Amino acid sequence: MSTVSTTSSATPAATTTVVAAPKTSTTKPVKEPSDGTNIDWAGLIEESVNAKLAKATSIDLKIDANDLKMAAYQDAKNLLSSLQTAANALRAPSGSTARSTDAFLSRSAYLTANGNVNAASVFSATVDPAADQGTYKLEVVQLATAHKISSGTVATKTSDLNITSVISLGVEGGPPSTLSITADMSLMEISEAINKTKASSGVQASIVQVTPNDFRLILTATETGKSITSEVLSGDDALGALGLTNPAGDFATVLQDAQQAIVRVDDLEVTRSSNEISDIITGTTLYLYQATPPGTSITLEVDANVNNVKTAILQLVEAYNAYRDFAVKQQTLPSRTYDPPLFGDGTMRSVNASIGDALATAIGSESMSLLGLTYDNQNKLVIEEDKLDNILLTNLSAVQNLLSFGMTTSNTNIQLLARGSSLPPDFTLDIETDVNGVLTGATVNGQAGLFTVSGSRLVGAAGTAYEGISLVYTGNSPAAVDLSFKTGIAEKLFNAANGATSGSGSLTLLINNLSSQSTEMTKRSDNIRSQAEAYRTTISMRYARYQAAIAQADSMKDYLSTLLDTWNAKS
């Protein structure tokens, strides 16, 4: 026993040094294996975290696939929207606001000279959409001119004229403007003062230099056909002093009289105050440049603008072919170089079928071949322009009948204001009015509740086959009206595209659904990654504690080994 006691007291320093290390060890995040175990702690942590992240990676792949599909759907939607816009110009869209987009309602003015006259030098014309078509013989007898007067000679335009006066200037039929002239005003300053009020007075001023010492103040009415009026209200006779008026108060020098434009339309003489005339032929504006020589006239024909119709057809073909290129690409078999996002997609098959059905439409015996249209080997449209030009010039109504929507009615008192994307079969509308001729209701083939009354309008009830239809009745007595509809190629193409691209369209819904899915999956992926990083922190701290415990055990092992070695050496 005494030997053991002696050995223990002989090694206090060794005991202090060896044991102190495990007591003062702290837990730190794991970086490299430094505990002598050769355990790859960082690798273990990374492997554990990656196992957690595998789910997020799988979700990310689904998001990427969604994004590719959404982008493809959006490309399809954009191309179909272009097709829809092109078709709209040829389908006879409903409503007054759509008239300007209807290619068949576009009008042009055609001028033909009769006699030795250049038609384009006499007048030009612009025509509003849907303007009445017709042919007119026109003669320009005289142009409207603006009243123009001159002052007398003024030696300088910059010196004070020493005139103090208040005058009024205006044109007949309009309120005059008051002008104050002071003694220190020059001819130039008087001209500038007149021009400051020209918007209200209708009189503008300018200065013409005849010789170095001869300046003239020129007053011109801003509108043709109206005479200038003037009056001295107080002070000096400024008008006389400037030589604008003579002692009798009349204008001294009239350079040009106010004159009305005179035009003969089919030998009916009309007079207007302007050379821009928009109220002689409804929907047509004339711009007069010079009078027609005696014995000559110009024929004005207001007719359909076939160039606009042709352009609209070419744009429709271009829009369809652009979409067809996209559709063919999506139908390509997947390969290592390209995997079409929409290969075998059911919605795209449905859209393509609707478009194909639209182009296969026949109205009577006519089909798209009437327009010179055929398919190539990829079902893209090819157009024979000579054939198209010929039918546009010789039978425009046949082209419109093939392409556009149409309604046939047995009563001219009923007109179509609006229509939906689908139409009911032919029906008989029994219109009801009261004793005063006010519209009170209507039944369809004897069935009530399918149309509601709003003033003079009959509106198709929601949820019925007549939803979207709006009719106006201008009669004042009961009537039974037979209605039938036809939908041409452009109308069907529009509806096919609209069914995919509208707010509730098939492609719109798919895009919105995929977007919602991606948003939700992104949240899940982010949540998994956040949890994985939290797990990384937790497991790092846990493994750090393992390392500390192992290090402490190693230290204790070293201490015990040293103790035994010392003990054995003493024994």
C-alpha positions as CSV (number, residue, x, y, z in Angstrom):
1,M,0.0,0.0,0.0
2,S,2.8,2.4,0.9
3,T,4.4,1.8,-2.6
4,V,1.2,2.8,-4.3
5,S,0.9,6.0,-2.2
6,T,4.5,6.9,-3.1
7,T,3.9,6.5,-6.8
8,S,0.8,8.6,-6.7
9,S,2.4,11.5,-5.0
10,A,5.4,11.3,-7.3
11,T,3.4,12.2,-10.5
12,P,1.1,15.2,-9.7
13,A,2.4,17.3,-12.7
14,A,1.6,14.5,-15.2
15,T,-1.9,14.1,-13.8
16,T,-2.6,17.9,-14.1
17,T,-1.4,18.2,-17.6
18,V,-3.1,15.1,-19.1
19,V,-6.5,15.5,-17.5
20,A,-6.8,19.2,-18.0
21,A,-7.4,18.9,-21.8
22,P,-10.8,17.1,-21.7
23,K,-12.1,19.3,-19.0
24,T,-11.5,22.5,-21.0
25,S,-12.6,21.2,-24.4
26,T,-15.5,23.2,-26.1
27,T,-18.1,22.0,-28.8
28,K,-17.4,23.6,-32.2
29,P,-18.9,23.1,-35.7
30,V,-17.2,20.2,-37.5
31,K,-14.7,21.1,-40.2
32,E,-12.1,18.3,-40.7
33,P,-11.6,15.0,-38.8
34,S,-9.1,15.9,-36.1
35,D,-9.9,13.4,-33.5
36,G,-7.7,10.6,-34.8
37,T,-10.6,8.4,-35.8
38,N,-10.3,9.1,-39.6
39,I,-14.1,9.7,-39.7
40,D,-15.2,12.1,-42.5
41,W,-17.5,14.1,-40.4
42,A,-18.1,16.8,-43.0
43,G,-18.9,14.1,-45.6
44,L,-21.4,12.4,-43.2
45,I,-23.1,15.8,-42.7
46,E,-23.2,16.6,-46.4
47,E,-24.6,13.2,-47.2
48,S,-27.3,13.5,-44.6
49,V,-28.3,17.0,-45.8
50,N,-28.3,15.9,-49.4
51,A,-30.7,13.1,-48.5
52,K,-33.0,15.8,-47.1
53,L,-32.5,18.0,-50.2
54,A,-33.3,15.2,-52.7
55,K,-37.0,15.9,-52.4
56,A,-36.4,19.6,-53.1
57,T,-34.3,18.7,-56.2
58,S,-37.1,16.5,-57.4
59,I,-39.6,19.3,-56.9
60,D,-37.3,21.8,-58.7
61,L,-37.2,19.4,-61.7
62,K,-41.0,19.5,-61.8
63,I,-41.0,23.3,-61.6
64,D,-38.5,23.4,-64.5
65,A,-40.8,21.1,-66.5
66,N,-43.8,23.3,-65.6
67,D,-41.9,26.4,-66.7
68,L,-41.1,24.9,-70.1
69,K,-44.7,23.8,-70.6
70,M,-46.0,27.3,-69.5
71,A,-43.6,29.0,-71.9
72,A,-44.7,26.7,-74.8
73,Y,-48.4,27.3,-73.9
74,Q,-47.8,31.1,-73.8
75,D,-46.1,30.9,-77.2
76,A,-49.1,29.1,-78.6
77,K,-51.4,31.6,-77.0
78,N,-49.5,34.5,-78.5
79,L,-49.6,33.0,-82.0
80,L,-53.3,32.2,-81.7
81,S,-54.0,35.8,-80.5
82,S,-52.3,37.0,-83.7
83,L,-54.5,34.6,-85.7
84,Q,-57.6,35.8,-83.8
85,T,-56.8,39.4,-84.6
86,A,-56.3,38.6,-88.3
87,A,-59.5,36.7,-88.4
88,N,-61.4,39.4,-86.7
89,A,-60.8,41.8,-89.6
90,L,-62.6,39.4,-92.0
91,R,-65.4,37.9,-89.8
92,A,-67.8,40.9,-89.8
93,P,-67.4,41.7,-86.1
94,S,-70.6,43.0,-84.3
95,G,-71.1,46.4,-82.8
96,S,-70.5,50.0,-84.0
97,T,-67.1,50.2,-82.4
98,A,-65.9,47.2,-84.5
99,R,-66.8,48.8,-87.8
100,S,-63.4,50.4,-88.2
101,T,-61.7,46.9,-88.0
102,D,-64.0,45.2,-90.6
103,A,-62.0,44.9,-93.8
104,F,-65.2,44.5,-95.8
105,L,-66.5,47.8,-94.5
106,S,-63.3,49.7,-95.5
107,R,-64.0,52.1,-98.3
108,S,-62.0,54.0,-100.9
109,A,-62.6,56.9,-103.2
110,Y,-61.9,56.3,-106.9
111,L,-61.6,59.4,-109.2
112,T,-62.1,59.4,-112.9
113,A,-61.5,62.6,-115.1
114,N,-64.2,63.5,-117.6
115,G,-62.6,65.7,-120.2
116,N,-59.2,67.5,-120.2
117,V,-58.7,67.7,-116.5
118,N,-56.4,66.1,-113.9
119,A,-58.7,64.7,-111.3
120,A,-56.1,64.5,-108.5
121,S,-55.2,68.2,-109.0
122,V,-58.9,69.3,-108.5
123,F,-59.8,67.5,-105.3
124,S,-59.1,64.4,-103.2
125,A,-61.5,62.4,-100.9
126,T,-61.3,60.3,-97.8
127,V,-64.0,57.8,-96.9
128,D,-65.1,56.5,-93.5
129,P,-65.6,52.8,-92.9
130,A,-69.0,51.6,-93.9
131,A,-69.8,54.8,-95.9
132,D,-72.6,54.4,-98.4
133,Q,-71.3,53.1,-101.7
134,G,-72.2,55.1,-104.8
135,T,-71.0,57.0,-107.9
136,Y,-71.2,60.8,-108.2
137,K,-70.4,63.4,-110.9
138,L,-68.6,66.4,-109.4
139,E,-67.7,69.9,-110.6
140,V,-65.8,72.4,-108.6
141,V,-67.2,75.8,-109.6
142,Q,-65.1,77.9,-107.3
143,L,-62.9,77.5,-104.2
144,A,-63.5,79.1,-100.8
145,T,-61.1,81.9,-100.1
146,A,-60.0,83.8,-97.1
147,H,-60.6,87.6,-96.8
148,K,-57.3,89.4,-97.0
149,I,-56.7,93.2,-96.8
150,S,-53.6,95.4,-96.8
151,S,-52.6,98.6,-95.0
152,G,-51.0,101.6,-96.8
153,T,-47.3,102.2,-96.9
154,V,-45.5,102.5,-93.6
155,A,-41.9,103.6,-93.8
156,T,-40.5,101.4,-91.1
157,K,-41.7,98.4,-89.2
158,T,-39.7,99.1,-86.0
159,S,-40.3,102.8,-85.2
160,D,-43.0,104.1,-82.9
161,L,-46.1,105.1,-84.9
162,N,-47.5,107.5,-82.2
163,I,-51.0,106.1,-82.5
164,T,-53.2,105.8,-79.5
165,S,-56.4,103.9,-80.1
166,V,-58.7,101.0,-79.2
167,I,-60.0,99.0,-82.1
168,S,-62.0,95.7,-82.6
169,L,-61.2,93.0,-85.1
170,G,-63.1,89.9,-86.0
171,V,-64.9,88.0,-88.7
172,E,-68.6,88.0,-89.6
173,G,-70.6,85.7,-87.5
174,G,-68.1,85.7,-84.7
175,P,-67.3,87.8,-81.6
176,P,-64.6,90.5,-82.2
177,S,-61.5,91.0,-80.1
178,T,-60.5,94.3,-78.6
179,L,-57.0,95.6,-79.3
180,S,-55.3,98.5,-77.5
181,I,-52.7,100.4,-79.5
182,T,-50.3,102.8,-77.6
183,A,-48.2,105.6,-79.0
184,D,-44.9,103.7,-78.5
185,M,-46.0,100.7,-80.6
186,S,-44.3,99.9,-83.9
187,L,-45.9,98.2,-86.9
188,M,-44.3,95.0,-85.9
189,E,-45.6,95.3,-82.3
190,I,-49.2,96.0,-83.6
191,S,-48.9,92.8,-85.8
192,E,-47.7,90.8,-82.8
193,A,-50.6,92.1,-80.7
194,I,-53.2,91.1,-83.4
195,N,-51.8,87.6,-83.6
196,K,-52.0,87.1,-79.8
197,T,-55.8,87.2,-80.2
198,K,-56.2,85.5,-83.6
199,A,-57.6,82.3,-82.0
200,S,-60.6,84.3,-80.7
201,S,-60.8,87.1,-83.3
202,G,-60.3,84.9,-86.4
203,V,-57.9,87.5,-87.8
204,Q,-54.1,87.0,-88.2
205,A,-51.5,89.6,-89.2
206,S,-48.3,89.6,-91.2
207,I,-45.9,92.2,-92.6
208,V,-44.8,92.4,-96.2
209,Q,-41.8,94.5,-97.2
210,V,-42.4,96.0,-100.7
211,T,-39.3,98.2,-100.9
212,P,-36.7,99.2,-98.2
213,N,-39.1,102.0,-97.1
214,D,-42.4,100.4,-97.9
215,F,-43.9,98.0,-95.3
216,R,-47.5,96.8,-95.4
217,L,-49.6,95.2,-92.6
218,I,-51.6,92.3,-94.1
219,L,-54.7,91.1,-92.3
220,T,-56.1,87.7,-93.2
221,A,-59.2,85.8,-91.9
222,T,-58.1,82.5,-90.5
223,E,-61.2,80.8,-92.0
224,T,-62.3,80.9,-95.6
225,G,-65.6,82.3,-96.7
226,K,-65.8,84.9,-93.8
227,S,-65.2,88.6,-94.2
228,I,-63.1,90.6,-91.7
229,T,-64.9,93.2,-89.6
230,S,-63.2,96.2,-87.9
231,E,-64.1,99.2,-85.8
232,V,-62.4,102.1,-84.0
233,L,-63.8,102.1,-80.5
234,S,-61.9,105.1,-79.1
235,G,-58.9,107.3,-79.6
236,D,-57.1,107.9,-82.9
237,D,-58.4,106.5,-86.1
238,A,-55.8,103.7,-86.1
239,L,-57.4,101.9,-89.1
240,G,-57.3,105.1,-91.2
241,A,-53.8,106.0,-90.0
242,L,-52.5,102.7,-91.0
243,G,-54.3,102.9,-94.4
244,L,-56.4,99.9,-93.7
245,T,-59.6,101.9,-94.3
246,N,-60.5,104.9,-96.5
247,P,-62.4,108.0,-95.3
248,A,-65.7,106.2,-96.0
249,G,-64.7,103.5,-93.5
250,D,-64.4,100.8,-96.2
251,F,-61.3,98.7,-96.5
252,A,-58.9,100.6,-98.7
253,T,-57.0,97.7,-100.3
254,V,-58.7,94.3,-100.6
255,L,-56.2,91.7,-101.8
256,Q,-58.7,88.8,-101.8
257,D,-62.4,88.7,-101.2
258,A,-64.0,86.2,-98.8
259,Q,-65.5,83.6,-101.1
260,Q,-67.7,80.5,-100.6
261,A,-66.8,77.1,-102.2
262,I,-69.3,76.1,-104.8
263,V,-69.6,72.4,-105.9
264,R,-72.0,70.7,-108.2
265,V,-72.8,67.2,-107.2
266,D,-74.8,65.4,-110.0
267,D,-75.8,68.9,-111.2
268,L,-77.0,69.9,-107.7
269,E,-75.2,73.1,-106.7
270,V,-74.1,73.3,-103.0
271,T,-72.2,76.1,-101.2
272,R,-69.9,75.8,-98.3
273,S,-67.6,78.1,-96.4
274,S,-64.6,75.8,-96.5
275,N,-62.6,73.8,-99.0
276,E,-62.8,70.8,-96.7
277,I,-66.3,69.5,-97.0
278,S,-67.7,66.5,-95.1
279,D,-71.4,67.0,-95.2
280,I,-72.3,66.7,-98.9
281,I,-71.8,62.9,-99.3
282,T,-72.4,61.0,-96.1
283,G,-69.1,59.4,-94.8
284,T,-67.0,61.1,-97.5
285,T,-64.8,64.2,-97.0
286,L,-63.8,66.3,-100.0
287,Y,-60.6,68.4,-100.1
288,L,-60.9,71.0,-102.9
289,Y,-57.7,72.3,-104.6
290,Q,-58.8,74.1,-107.8
291,A,-61.9,74.6,-110.0
292,T,-62.6,72.2,-112.8
293,P,-62.2,73.8,-116.3
294,P,-65.5,74.5,-118.2
295,G,-67.0,71.5,-119.8
296,T,-65.1,69.0,-117.5
297,S,-66.1,67.0,-114.5
298,I,-64.8,64.3,-112.2
299,T,-66.6,61.0,-111.4
300,L,-66.2,60.0,-107.7
301,E,-66.9,56.4,-106.9
302,V,-67.1,55.3,-103.3
303,D,-66.6,51.6,-103.2
304,A,-65.1,48.8,-101.1
305,N,-61.3,49.0,-100.6
306,V,-60.3,45.6,-102.1
307,N,-56.6,46.3,-101.2
308,N,-57.5,46.3,-97.5
309,V,-59.5,43.1,-97.9
310,K,-56.5,41.4,-99.7
311,T,-54.1,42.7,-97.0
312,A,-56.3,41.2,-94.3
313,I,-56.4,37.8,-96.1
314,L,-52.7,37.8,-96.5
315,Q,-52.3,38.6,-92.8
316,L,-54.6,35.8,-91.9
317,V,-52.5,33.3,-94.0
318,E,-49.3,34.6,-92.4
319,A,-50.7,34.3,-88.9
320,Y,-52.0,30.8,-89.5
321,N,-48.7,29.6,-91.0
322,A,-46.8,31.0,-88.0
323,Y,-49.0,29.0,-85.7
324,R,-48.7,26.0,-87.9
325,D,-44.9,26.1,-87.7
326,F,-45.2,26.0,-83.9
327,A,-47.7,23.2,-84.0
328,V,-45.6,21.1,-86.3
329,K,-42.5,21.6,-84.0
330,Q,-44.5,20.5,-81.0
331,Q,-45.6,17.3,-82.9
332,T,-42.0,16.3,-83.6
333,L,-41.0,13.0,-81.9
334,P,-38.8,13.6,-78.9
335,S,-35.1,13.1,-79.4
336,R,-31.8,13.6,-77.6
337,T,-31.5,17.1,-79.2
338,Y,-35.1,18.3,-78.7
339,D,-38.0,17.2,-76.5
340,P,-41.1,19.2,-77.4
341,P,-42.8,20.4,-74.2
342,L,-46.3,19.9,-75.8
343,F,-45.8,16.6,-77.6
344,G,-49.0,14.6,-77.4
345,D,-50.8,17.4,-75.6
346,G,-54.6,16.9,-75.6
347,T,-55.4,20.6,-75.5
348,M,-53.2,21.4,-78.4
349,R,-54.8,18.5,-80.4
350,S,-58.2,20.0,-79.7
351,V,-57.1,23.5,-80.7
352,N,-55.5,22.2,-83.9
353,A,-58.6,20.2,-84.7
354,S,-60.8,23.3,-84.3
355,I,-58.6,25.3,-86.6
356,G,-58.6,22.5,-89.2
357,D,-62.4,22.3,-89.1
358,A,-62.6,26.1,-89.6
359,L,-60.4,26.0,-92.7
360,A,-62.5,23.1,-94.0
361,T,-65.7,25.2,-93.9
362,A,-67.7,25.3,-97.1
363,I,-70.5,27.8,-97.7
364,G,-72.7,26.3,-100.4
365,S,-70.3,25.0,-103.0
366,E,-67.5,27.4,-102.1
367,S,-64.4,26.7,-100.0
368,M,-61.1,28.3,-99.3
369,S,-60.0,27.3,-102.8
370,L,-62.2,30.2,-104.0
371,L,-59.4,32.5,-102.5
372,G,-56.6,30.6,-104.2
373,L,-55.7,28.8,-100.9
374,T,-54.3,25.3,-100.8
375,Y,-52.2,23.3,-98.3
376,D,-48.6,22.3,-98.6
377,N,-47.1,19.0,-97.3
378,Q,-47.1,20.4,-93.7
379,N,-50.6,21.7,-93.9
380,K,-49.4,25.3,-94.2
381,L,-51.4,27.6,-96.4
382,V,-50.2,28.5,-99.9
383,I,-51.9,31.4,-101.7
384,E,-52.2,31.9,-105.5
385,E,-52.4,35.7,-105.6
386,D,-53.6,36.0,-109.1
387,K,-56.6,34.0,-108.3
388,L,-57.2,36.0,-105.2
389,D,-56.9,39.3,-107.0
390,N,-59.4,38.1,-109.7
391,I,-62.1,37.1,-107.2
392,L,-61.7,40.2,-105.2
393,L,-62.2,42.4,-108.3
394,T,-65.0,40.3,-109.8
395,N,-67.0,38.9,-106.9
396,L,-66.1,40.5,-103.6
397,S,-69.5,39.5,-102.1
398,A,-68.6,35.8,-102.6
399,V,-65.4,36.3,-100.7
400,Q,-67.2,38.0,-97.8
401,N,-69.9,35.3,-97.8
402,L,-67.2,32.6,-97.5
403,L,-65.3,34.3,-94.7
404,S,-67.7,36.3,-92.6
405,F,-70.6,35.8,-90.2
406,G,-74.0,36.5,-91.6
407,M,-77.6,36.7,-90.3
408,T,-80.6,36.5,-92.5
409,T,-83.9,37.9,-91.2
410,S,-87.4,37.9,-92.7
411,N,-88.1,41.4,-91.2
412,T,-85.9,44.4,-91.9
413,N,-87.0,46.0,-88.6
414,I,-84.7,43.6,-86.6
415,Q,-81.0,44.0,-86.6
416,L,-78.1,42.2,-84.9
417,L,-76.1,44.3,-82.4
418,A,-73.9,41.6,-80.8
419,R,-73.4,37.8,-80.9
420,G,-71.7,35.2,-78.9
421,S,-69.0,32.7,-79.8
422,S,-71.6,30.0,-80.6
423,L,-74.9,30.4,-82.3
424,P,-78.2,28.5,-82.0
425,P,-79.9,26.8,-85.0
426,D,-82.4,28.8,-87.0
427,F,-85.4,29.9,-85.1
428,T,-88.6,32.0,-85.2
429,L,-88.7,35.0,-82.9
430,D,-92.3,36.1,-82.0
431,I,-92.0,39.7,-81.0
432,E,-94.6,41.2,-78.6
433,T,-95.5,44.9,-78.3
434,D,-98.2,46.8,-76.3
435,V,-100.9,49.0,-77.8
436,N,-98.4,51.9,-78.0
437,G,-96.0,49.9,-80.1
438,V,-93.5,49.5,-77.2
439,L,-91.5,46.3,-77.2
440,T,-92.6,44.1,-74.2
441,G,-91.2,40.6,-74.9
442,A,-90.4,37.8,-77.3
443,T,-90.7,34.0,-77.4
444,V,-88.6,31.6,-79.4
445,N,-90.6,28.9,-81.2
446,G,-93.3,29.5,-78.6
447,Q,-90.9,29.3,-75.6
448,A,-90.7,32.3,-73.2
449,G,-87.7,33.4,-71.1
450,L,-85.0,33.0,-73.7
451,F,-84.8,36.8,-74.4
452,T,-85.1,39.7,-72.0
453,V,-86.2,43.2,-73.0
454,S,-84.0,46.3,-72.6
455,G,-85.6,49.3,-74.3
456,S,-85.7,48.4,-77.9
457,R,-83.3,45.6,-77.5
458,L,-83.8,41.9,-77.1
459,V,-80.9,40.3,-75.1
460,G,-80.3,36.5,-75.1
461,A,-80.7,35.1,-71.6
462,A,-77.6,33.9,-69.8
463,G,-77.2,30.1,-69.7
464,T,-79.2,29.6,-72.8
465,A,-78.2,28.9,-76.4
466,Y,-79.0,32.6,-77.1
467,E,-76.6,34.0,-74.6
468,G,-74.4,36.7,-76.2
469,I,-77.0,37.6,-78.9
470,S,-78.4,41.2,-78.8
471,L,-81.0,42.3,-81.3
472,V,-82.7,45.7,-81.8
473,Y,-86.3,45.9,-83.0
474,T,-87.3,49.2,-84.7
475,G,-90.9,48.2,-85.5
476,N,-94.0,49.2,-83.5
477,S,-96.2,46.1,-83.8
478,P,-96.0,42.4,-83.0
479,A,-94.2,40.3,-85.6
480,A,-93.0,36.8,-86.2
481,V,-89.4,36.9,-87.5
482,D,-87.5,34.0,-89.0
483,L,-83.7,34.2,-88.2
484,S,-80.9,32.1,-89.6
485,F,-77.1,32.4,-89.2
486,K,-74.0,31.3,-91.1
487,T,-70.5,31.3,-89.8
488,G,-67.7,31.6,-92.4
489,I,-64.1,30.6,-92.2
490,A,-62.8,33.7,-90.5
491,E,-65.6,33.6,-87.9
492,K,-64.8,30.0,-87.1
493,L,-61.0,30.7,-86.9
494,F,-61.7,33.6,-84.6
495,N,-63.9,31.4,-82.3
496,A,-61.3,28.6,-82.3
497,A,-58.5,31.0,-81.3
498,N,-60.7,32.8,-78.8
499,G,-61.7,29.5,-77.2
500,A,-58.0,29.0,-76.3
501,T,-56.8,32.6,-75.6
502,S,-59.7,34.3,-73.8
503,G,-59.8,34.9,-70.0
504,S,-61.6,31.5,-69.6
505,G,-59.9,29.9,-72.6
506,S,-58.3,26.5,-72.5
507,L,-54.7,27.7,-72.8
508,T,-55.3,30.6,-70.3
509,L,-56.6,28.1,-67.7
510,L,-53.7,25.7,-68.3
511,I,-51.1,28.5,-67.9
512,N,-52.8,29.8,-64.8
513,N,-53.0,26.3,-63.3
514,L,-49.4,25.5,-64.0
515,S,-48.3,28.9,-62.6
516,S,-50.2,28.2,-59.4
517,Q,-48.6,24.7,-59.2
518,S,-45.2,26.2,-59.7
519,T,-45.8,28.8,-57.0
520,E,-46.9,26.1,-54.6
521,M,-44.0,23.8,-55.4
522,T,-41.5,26.6,-55.1
523,K,-42.8,27.2,-51.6
524,R,-42.4,23.5,-50.7
525,S,-38.9,23.4,-52.2
526,D,-37.9,26.5,-50.3
527,N,-39.3,25.1,-47.1
528,I,-37.4,21.8,-47.6
529,R,-34.2,23.7,-48.2
530,S,-34.8,25.8,-45.1
531,Q,-35.4,22.7,-43.1
532,A,-32.3,21.0,-44.6
533,E,-30.1,23.9,-43.6
534,A,-31.6,23.8,-40.1
535,Y,-30.8,20.1,-40.0
536,R,-27.2,20.9,-41.2
537,T,-26.8,23.2,-38.2
538,T,-28.3,20.6,-35.8
539,I,-26.2,17.7,-37.0
540,S,-23.0,19.7,-37.2
541,M,-23.4,20.6,-33.5
542,R,-24.2,16.9,-32.7
543,Y,-21.2,15.6,-34.5
544,A,-19.1,18.3,-32.9
545,R,-20.2,16.9,-29.5
546,Y,-19.3,13.4,-30.7
547,Q,-15.8,14.6,-31.7
548,A,-15.4,16.4,-28.3
549,A,-16.4,13.2,-26.5
550,I,-14.0,11.1,-28.6
551,A,-11.2,13.6,-28.0
552,Q,-11.9,13.5,-24.3
553,A,-11.9,9.7,-24.3
554,D,-8.6,9.8,-26.2
555,S,-7.2,12.1,-23.7
556,M,-8.3,9.9,-20.8
557,K,-6.9,6.9,-22.6
558,D,-3.5,8.7,-22.9
559,Y,-3.6,9.6,-19.2
560,L,-4.3,6.1,-18.2
561,S,-1.6,4.8,-20.4
562,T,0.8,7.2,-18.9
563,L,-0.3,6.3,-15.4
564,L,0.2,2.6,-16.1
565,D,3.5,3.1,-17.7
566,T,4.7,5.2,-14.7
567,W,3.3,2.6,-12.3
568,N,5.0,-0.3,-14.2
569,A,8.3,1.6,-14.3
570,K,8.2,2.1,-10.5
571,S,7.2,-1.4,-9.7
